[in-house]
Amino acid sequence: MEITLPITVIFAISLFIIKESLELVRKSRAKKRKLLAFKAVLKEELELNLWTWKKFKSSLNRIREAGQGGHYNYSISPAGTERFEVVDAEGYGTGQMFPKVEIELHSKLLIDVAELDAKMYKKLIASYKGLSELHHLRNRIVDFIHENQETVCDIDNFTGSTLQDLSPIYTELDALYQYCTGKKLTEHRMR
């Protein structure tokens, strides 16, 4: 028994298949463009946060070098710029900007990235946790500066443990950066 379909039915089925194929290609290209855009903005945010990470490491090393008897100052300019200054026991001082951790973009992109790329999502979550820890370390440094105006504490213990906490944060940021760019996170951007 032979079944023959009218030419209009065959034509309608063919049009449906062509339309669905084109839609699939369009969605695939849109997904790729969206992922490329996410990678580009995350690349920039990771470079900005690397600068923050480096500043914190530098601040901790300066505190360690100043040692007992050092004086620390955290100030905010009228324009809102935060500064960190260290004066050692001999009276020599240095200062630098004390940047904030930028984490908002990570949290905004979590759901979108989860829908598009599971591997990137895992790296984004790890990086987000790392930046949350970096924010916590920032607060620890500010608290240390304020508390040490009146009291003396174990500077080597504080700086040693905080510097130790910085290392895994870089590892998480670098993993996402490498996924987004194919390169190691070495270059930073200033805010």
N, C-alpha and C positions, 0 to 999 in steps of 0.2 A: 504494500500500500504506500503510495507516494503522496507526500503532503506538499502542496505548493502554497507559498504565501504570496499574497498580492504584492506587487511592486511597491505600493505605498507603505506597507508594513515593513518591508525590507529597508526602504529608504528611511523611515522613521527610526528603526532600530540602529541603522548606521549613523544617523545624525546624533542620536543619543550617546552612542559609544564615542563618537568624535568629540562631542561637547564635554563629556565626562573626562576624557583624556586630556583635553585642553585645560579644563578646570584643575585637574591633578597637577599638571605642569605649572600652572599659574600659582597654585598654593605652595608647591615645592620651591619655586623661585622666591616667593614672598617670605617663606620661612628662612631661606638662606640669607636674604637681604636683612631680615630682622636680626638673625644671629650675628651677622657681620657688624650691624649697628651696635648691638649689645657689647660685642667684643671691643669695638672701638671706644665706647664710652667707659667701659670697665678698665681698659688699658690706661686711659688718662687718669681715672680715679686711683688706680693702683700706683701709678707714678707719683701722684700727689701725696698719697699716704706713705710712700717710701721716703719722701722728703721728711714727713712727720716722724717716721720711725727713726731716720738718721738723726734728727734733731734730739729726740729723746735719748738715743744712745750717746750722743755727744754731751748732753746735759748730765747724764749719769757719770760719764767719764770725768767731766769737769768737777762734779761733786766729789768723786773719789780722789782726784788729784789734789783738791783743796784740803781734804782730810779734816781732822779735828781742828777746831779753831777757825774753820772757814765760815764765811757769812754768805747767806743765800737770799736772794730777793726775787720775788715774783710781782710784777706790776702790770697794770693795764693803762695804756695811753688814752687820752681823750678820744682818739679815733677808734679805740677798741682793740688795738694791737697788744697782744700779751707778750711780755718779755721775761726772760729768766737771766739773772745775773749771779755770778759767783765771784767772791773776793776771798782769796786764800789768806792764811794766817799772816803772811808777810805783806799783805796789802795790795797784791796784784789782782786785778779783776778782768773778767771777760763777760760779755753779754750776748744774747742771741734772741731771736724771736722764738716764741713758744706756741707752736701751731696746734690747732684742734684736729681731731680725727674726723675724717669725712666718711660717714657710713650710710647716709640716707639713700644713695643710689643703689647700694647693695640690697637694702631692704625693699626698695621699690621694684627691683627687677626679679626678685626671687620667684614669684608665681609665674611670670612670663617665661623665664628661663626653664623652670620645671616642666612646662608644657612643651618646650621645643627641644631640649637637649639634656638628658638625664646625667651624662658625665659632667657637663659644664655645671649643672645644678649642684652636684656634690662638691665640686671645687668652689663654687660660689658660697655655699653654706659654710665650708671650712674657712674661707677667706672672711666671711661675715663674722664668724666666731672669733677669728684672729683680730679683726678690727675692734670688736667689742672688748676683747682683752687689752688691746692697745689703749682704748679709751679708759679702761680701768687703771692701767699703768700710769696714764697721764694724771689721773686724779690722785694716785699714790704719790707721784712726784710733787704735785702741788701741795698736798697735805704734808709731805716731808719738809718742804721748804718752810711752810708756815709753822709747823711744830718745832722746827729746829732753831727758830729765832729765840726761844726761851730755854730749850733743853738740849742736852747733848745725847746723841744716840750712837749706836754702832753703825757708822757710815759704811764701813766695808761690807757688813752684813746686808744693809739696805741696798747698796749699789750692786753688790754681787748677785743677790737674788733677783733683783729687778732686771739686770742685764741678762741673766739666765732666762727670764721669762720673755725677753724680746726675741730670742733666736727662733723659737718655733713659730712666732707670729710671721716673721719674714718667710719662713718655709711655706706657710699657707698662702701668703700673698703671691709668692713666686710661682707656686703651682698653678694658680688661676691665670697669672700673667703669661706663663708659658703656654697654657691651653689657648689663650686668646691671641697670642702673637707668634708663638713658636720660638721665642727668645727668652733668655734669662732676665729677670728684673734687676737691672743694675743702674739704669738711668732714672733720675727722679725729675719731677717738675716742682717748681716753687709756686706757692699760692700767691 
